[in-house]
Amino acid sequence: MTLHINMQVVPVISLIAGVLILVRPKLLNYIVAFYLIAVGVFGLIGR
């Protein structure tokens, strides 16, 4: 099972998430939750 994501998108998303966490630390919970939900959905779709 492989997930093909444009490799230029991942660093940009990580950079934006890092800046948001620095600016508003309370967003960490939401960013992590969104990431886990996205990985789970893509994992189920990829089967």
C-alpha positions, 0 to 999 in steps of 0.5 A: 500500500503506497500513498502518492502525494506530491512531495512538494506539498508535504514540506509546505503543509509542515511549515504552515503547521509549525508556524501556526503552532508557534503563533497559537500553541492551543492549535496543536491539538487540532493540527494533530487530530486533523493529521491523524484523521487524514492519515486514517482516511487515506489509509482506508481509501488506499486499501 
